[in-house]
Amino acid sequence: MAVQSWIDSLKSSKKTALINDGKRKIHYLFTDGKEMAEEYDLKTDELIVRKWRHKSTLGAQGQWQVEVGDALPVHSLDSDVIKENCSNPMFTRKDTKTSFQWRIRNLPYPKDVFSVSVEPSERCIIIKTSNKKYYKKFSVVDLDRSQLPLDSSALSFAHTNNTLIVSYKKPKEILILEEELLKELKKLKGTGEGDVDCKTQ
């Protein structure tokens, strides 16, 4: 089963842990060279950040791609740089213990304008507005990794403070996987910030 192969690849990856600033930070190095970094809240055990880095075809380190959490904006001292308008819709993912959750900020339309649906054939969720002002199609990568089907009854959405919040209830297979993984991560001896051994060049 694909869920088992995903948990096996997590278990077989080389992991390092760091406890810092109220967070458990885990770095995974997979056998294929991919890297994943996660941050968990120490009090609630909730996932705050998950990001991936792949090597390029020539073997160079790629940029980190944020899967969960806010992508850190790249600030430039050069004022002539073209940057995204801060009033544009901002799409981020922030999960809860029981749901995958996406937030789209800067959507000032009433809730009845939005339509959120599952497209099983394309394995994605589609958000659209009846006023044709916003359209977004995205996949639930956790379900893709574990090859689990999308279920429209698990999907719900709310709209508050110009933010659309789309929730997808985690299936029991994912909840079991996350619980198993958390047990593994808690066994890792996490070093404190001052304990890190840095090699100087």
KEVOBA-692935 format. One record per residue: residue in one letter; x, y, z of N, C-alpha, C in turn. Coordinates in steps of 0.2 Angstrom, whole numbers, padded with zeros to 4 digits, always signed. Example, Ala and Ser with C-alpha at 12.3 -4.5 7.8 and 13.67 -1.06 7.14 Angstrom:
<drentors>
A+0066-0028+0039+0062-0022+0039+0066-0016+0039/S+0064-0011+0035+0068-0005+0036+0064+0000+0039/
</drentors>
This chain:
<drentors>
M+0004-0006+0000+0000+0000+0000+0004+0006+0000/A+0002+0011-0004+0006+0017-0004+0007+0021+0002/V+0003+0021+0007+0003+0024+0013+0009+0021+0017/Q+0010+0015+0016+0015+0011+0020+0022+0013+0016/S+0022+0013+0010+0029+0015+0006+0031+0022+0008/W+0026+0027+0009+0028+0033+0011+0031+0033+0018/I+0027+0030+0023+0030+0030+0030+0037+0026+0030/D+0038+0021+0026+0044+0017+0025+0050+0022+0023/S+0048+0026+0018+0053+0031+0015+0055+0036+0021/L+0050+0038+0025+0051+0043+0030+0056+0040+0035/K+0054+0034+0037+0058+0030+0042+0065+0029+0040/S+0066+0027+0033+0073+0025+0031+0077+0032+0029/S+0074+0037+0029+0078+0043+0028+0083+0045+0033/K+0088+0049+0032+0092+0051+0037+0089+0058+0040/K+0088+0057+0047+0085+0063+0050+0089+0066+0055/T+0089+0073+0056+0092+0077+0061+0087+0081+0064/A+0087+0082+0071+0082+0086+0074+0086+0092+0078/L+0082+0097+0079+0085+0103+0082+0079+0106+0086/I+0079+0107+0093+0074+0110+0097+0076+0117+0098/N+0072+0122+0095+0074+0129+0096+0068+0133+0095/D+0067+0138+0100+0062+0143+0099+0055+0140+0100/G+0054+0135+0104+0048+0132+0105+0046+0127+0099/K+0050+0126+0095+0049+0121+0089+0053+0115+0089/R+0051+0110+0086+0055+0104+0084+0056+0104+0077/K+0062+0105+0075+0064+0106+0068+0067+0099+0066/I+0065+0096+0060+0067+0090+0058+0069+0091+0051/H+0075+0088+0049+0078+0089+0042+0078+0081+0040/Y+0075+0080+0034+0076+0073+0031+0080+0073+0025/L+0084+0068+0024+0088+0067+0018+0086+0060+0016/F+0083+0060+0010+0080+0054+0007+0086+0051+0002/T+0085+0044+0001+0090+0041-0003+0091+0043-0010/D+0085+0046-0013+0086+0049-0019+0089+0056-0019/G+0091+0059-0014+0094+0065-0013+0090+0071-0012/K+0083+0070-0012+0078+0075-0010+0079+0077-0002/E+0077+0083-0001+0077+0085+0006+0071+0088+0008/M+0069+0086+0014+0063+0089+0017+0064+0092+0024/A+0061+0098+0025+0062+0101+0032+0055+0102+0035/E+0054+0100+0041+0048+0102+0045+0049+0105+0051/E+0044+0109+0053+0044+0112+0060+0038+0110+0063/Y+0038+0108+0070+0032+0106+0074+0032+0111+0080/D+0026+0113+0082+0025+0116+0088+0026+0111+0094/L+0031+0113+0099+0033+0108+0104+0027+0107+0109/K+0022+0112+0110+0017+0111+0114+0011+0107+0111/T+0009+0109+0105+0003+0106+0102+0005+0100+0097/D+0011+0100+0095+0014+0095+0090+0011+0096+0083/E+0008+0102+0082+0005+0104+0075+0011+0105+0071/L+0010+0103+0064+0015+0105+0059+0014+0112+0057/I+0020+0116+0058+0020+0123+0056+0022+0124+0049/V+0028+0121+0047+0031+0122+0041+0033+0115+0038/R+0032+0114+0031+0035+0108+0028+0038+0111+0021/K+0044+0110+0020+0047+0112+0013+0051+0107+0010/W+0052+0107+0004+0056+0103+0000+0062+0106-0004/R+0067+0102-0005+0072+0105-0009+0075+0099-0013/H+0075+0100-0020+0077+0095-0025+0084+0097-0028/K+0088+0092-0030+0094+0094-0034+0092+0095-0041/S+0096+0100-0044+0094+0101-0051+0098+0095-0055/T+0096+0095-0062+0099+0089-0066+0107+0089-0066/L+0110+0095-0065+0117+0095-0064+0120+0094-0057/G+0115+0093-0052+0117+0092-0046+0118+0097-0041/A+0116+0103-0043+0116+0109-0039+0110+0109-0034/Q+0111+0112-0028+0105+0113-0024+0100+0118-0026/G+0094+0115-0026+0088+0119-0029+0086+0124-0023/Q+0081+0128-0024+0078+0133-0019+0073+0128-0015/W+0072+0130-0009+0067+0127-0005+0060+0129-0007/Q+0055+0124-0008+0048+0125-0010+0044+0124-0004/V+0040+0129-0002+0036+0128+0004+0030+0124+0002/E+0028+0119+0006+0022+0115+0005+0017+0117+0010/V+0019+0118+0016+0015+0120+0022+0018+0126+0025/G+0014+0131+0027+0016+0137+0030+0017+0142+0026/D+0019+0148+0028+0020+0154+0024+0026+0154+0021/A+0027+0155+0014+0033+0156+0011+0036+0163+0013/L+0042+0163+0015+0045+0169+0018+0047+0173+0012/P+0044+0180+0012+0045+0184+0006+0053+0186+0006/V+0055+0186+0000+0062+0188-0001+0062+0196-0002/H+0066+0199+0003+0066+0206+0003+0073+0208+0000/S+0072+0213-0005+0078+0216-0008+0079+0223-0006/L+0085+0225-0006+0087+0232-0005+0086+0236-0011/D+0085+0233-0016+0085+0236-0023+0077+0238-0024/S+0076+0245-0023+0069+0247-0024+0066+0246-0031/D+0070+0245-0036+0067+0245-0043+0065+0238-0044/V+0065+0233-0040+0063+0226-0041+0056+0226-0042/I+0053+0222-0047+0046+0221-0048+0044+0216-0042/K+0039+0218-0039+0036+0213-0034+0029+0213-0034/E+0026+0208-0031+0019+0206-0031+0015+0212-0027/N+0009+0214-0030+0005+0218-0026+0003+0215-0020/C+0003+0219-0014+0001+0216-0008-0006+0215-0007/S-0010+0218-0012-0018+0216-0011-0020+0211-0016/N-0015+0207-0019-0017+0201-0023-0018+0196-0018/P-0023+0191-0021-0024+0185-0016-0018+0181-0015/M-0017+0179-0008-0011+0176-0006-0014+0169-0004/F-0011+0164-0007-0013+0157-0006-0007+0153-0001/T-0009+0151+0005-0005+0147+0009-0008+0141+0012/R-0004+0137+0015-0007+0131+0018-0005+0131+0025/K-0010+0130+0030-0009+0129+0037-0013+0124+0039/D-0011+0118+0041-0015+0112+0043-0017+0112+0051/T-0022+0109+0052-0024+0108+0059-0022+0100+0061/K-0024+0098+0067-0023+0091+0069-0027+0087+0064/T-0033+0089+0063-0038+0084+0059-0039+0086+0052/S-0037+0092+0050-0038+0094+0043-0032+0097+0039/F-0032+0096+0033-0028+0100+0028-0031+0107+0027/Q-0028+0112+0028-0031+0119+0027-0027+0124+0023/W-0031+0127+0018-0028+0132+0014-0032+0138+0015/R-0028+0144+0016-0031+0151+0017-0029+0155+0011/I-0034+0158+0008-0033+0163+0002-0035+0170+0005/R-0030+0174+0006-0031+0181+0009-0032+0185+0003/N-0035+0191+0005-0037+0196+0000-0042+0194-0005/L-0047+0191-0003-0053+0189-0007-0059+0193-0004/P-0061+0199-0006-0066+0203-0002-0073+0201-0005/Y-0075+0195-0008-0081+0194-0010-0085+0190-0005/P-0092+0191-0006-0096+0187-0001-0096+0179-0002/K-0097+0175+0003-0096+0168+0003-0100+0165-0002/D-0106+0167-0004-0110+0164-0009-0107+0165-0016/V-0102+0169-0017-0099+0169-0024-0094+0164-0025/F-0092+0160-0019-0087+0155-0020-0090+0148-0021/S-0086+0144-0025-0088+0137-0026-0082+0133-0025/V-0082+0129-0021-0076+0124-0019-0078+0117-0021/S-0074+0114-0025-0076+0107-0027-0070+0102-0028/V-0072+0096-0028-0066+0091-0029-0067+0089-0036/E-0061+0088-0039-0061+0085-0046-0058+0079-0046/P-0061+0073-0045-0058+0067-0044-0053+0064-0050/S-0056+0066-0056-0052+0063-0062-0045+0067-0062/E-0045+0073-0060-0038+0077-0060-0035+0077-0053/R-0038+0074-0048-0035+0073-0042-0034+0080-0039/C-0038+0085-0039-0037+0091-0037-0044+0095-0034/I-0042+0100-0031-0048+0104-0028-0048+0111-0032/I-0054+0113-0034-0055+0119-0038-0059+0124-0034/I-0056+0130-0034-0060+0136-0031-0061+0140-0037/K-0068+0143-0037-0069+0148-0042-0075+0152-0040/T-0075+0158-0043-0080+0163-0041-0085+0164-0046/S-0091+0165-0044-0097+0166-0050-0095+0173-0053/N-0092+0178-0050-0090+0184-0053-0084+0184-0058/K-0081+0178-0058-0075+0176-0062-0069+0180-0060/K-0069+0182-0054-0063+0186-0051-0057+0182-0049/Y-0059+0175-0047-0054+0171-0044-0055+0164-0046/Y-0049+0161-0048-0049+0153-0050-0043+0150-0047/K-0043+0145-0044-0037+0141-0042-0038+0134-0042/K-0034+0130-0044-0034+0123-0045-0027+0120-0041/F-0028+0116-0036-0022+0113-0033-0024+0106-0030/S-0018+0102-0029-0019+0096-0027-0017+0095-0020/V-0020+0090-0017-0018+0088-0010-0012+0083-0010/V-0006+0086-0009+0000+0082-0010+0001+0076-0006/D-0002+0077+0000-0002+0072+0005-0006+0065+0003/L-0012+0067+0000-0016+0061-0003-0012+0058-0009/D-0009+0062-0013-0006+0060-0019+0000+0055-0017/R+0004+0058-0012+0010+0054-0010+0007+0047-0007/S+0002+0047-0004-0001+0040-0001-0006+0037-0005/Q-0007+0040-0011-0011+0037-0016-0018+0036-0014/L-0021+0040-0010-0028+0040-0007-0032+0044-0011/P-0039+0042-0012-0044+0045-0016-0046+0052-0013/L-0048+0056-0017-0051+0063-0014-0058+0061-0013/D-0061+0064-0007-0068+0063-0006-0071+0070-0005/S-0076+0071-0009-0080+0078-0009-0083+0079-0002/S-0085+0074+0002-0088+0075+0008-0083+0077+0014/A-0077+0077+0012-0072+0079+0017-0070+0086+0016/L-0073+0089+0011-0071+0096+0009-0076+0101+0012/S-0074+0107+0015-0078+0112+0017-0075+0119+0017/F-0078+0124+0017-0075+0131+0017-0079+0136+0021/A-0075+0141+0023-0078+0147+0026-0075+0153+0024/H-0078+0159+0025-0076+0165+0022-0076+0170+0028/T-0071+0173+0030-0071+0178+0035-0065+0183+0035/N-0066+0189+0036-0061+0194+0036-0057+0194+0029/N-0061+0194+0024-0058+0194+0017-0053+0188+0015/T-0054+0182+0019-0050+0176+0019-0055+0170+0018/L-0053+0167+0012-0057+0160+0011-0053+0155+0014/I-0056+0151+0019-0053+0145+0022-0056+0139+0020/V-0052+0135+0016-0054+0128+0013-0051+0123+0018/S-0055+0118+0020-0053+0113+0024-0055+0106+0021/Y-0050+0102+0022-0051+0095+0019-0050+0090+0025/K-0055+0087+0028-0054+0082+0033-0049+0077+0032/K-0044+0076+0036-0039+0071+0035-0042+0064+0035/P-0041+0059+0030-0043+0052+0031-0039+0049+0037/K-0042+0043+0039-0040+0040+0045-0033+0037+0043/E-0031+0035+0037-0024+0033+0035-0019+0038+0036/I-0021+0044+0035-0016+0050+0036-0015+0051+0043/L-0021+0051+0047-0020+0052+0054-0016+0047+0058/I-0017+0041+0056-0013+0035+0058-0005+0036+0057/L-0004+0038+0050+0003+0039+0048+0006+0045+0052/E+0002+0051+0053+0005+0056+0056+0007+0055+0064/E+0002+0051+0067+0003+0049+0074+0010+0044+0074/E+0010+0039+0069+0016+0035+0069+0023+0039+0068/L+0022+0044+0064+0028+0048+0062+0030+0052+0068/L+0025+0055+0072+0027+0059+0077+0030+0055+0083/K+0028+0049+0084+0031+0045+0089+0039+0044+0087/E+0040+0043+0081+0047+0042+0078+0051+0048+0080/L+0048+0054+0078+0051+0060+0078+0053+0062+0086/K+0048+0060+0090+0050+0062+0097+0055+0057+0100/K+0057+0052+0097+0062+0047+0099+0069+0050+0097/L+0069+0055+0092+0075+0058+0090+0078+0062+0095/K+0085+0062+0096+0088+0066+0101+0089+0073+0098/G+0085+0078+0099+0085+0085+0096+0091+0089+0100/T+0095+0092+0096+0100+0096+0099+0097+0103+0100/G+0100+0107+0105+0098+0114+0106+0102+0118+0102/E+0100+0124+0101+0103+0128+0096+0111+0129+0097/G+0113+0129+0104+0120+0130+0105+0124+0124+0104/D+0121+0118+0104+0124+0112+0103+0127+0110+0097/V+0125+0114+0091+0126+0111+0085+0134+0112+0083/D+0136+0107+0080+0143+0106+0079+0144+0109+0072/C+0147+0115+0071+0148+0118+0064+0155+0117+0062/K+0156+0114+0056+0163+0113+0053+0165+0120+0050/T+0171+0123+0052+0173+0129+0048+0177+0127+0042/Q+0177+0131+0037+0180+0130+0031+0187+0133+0031/
</drentors>
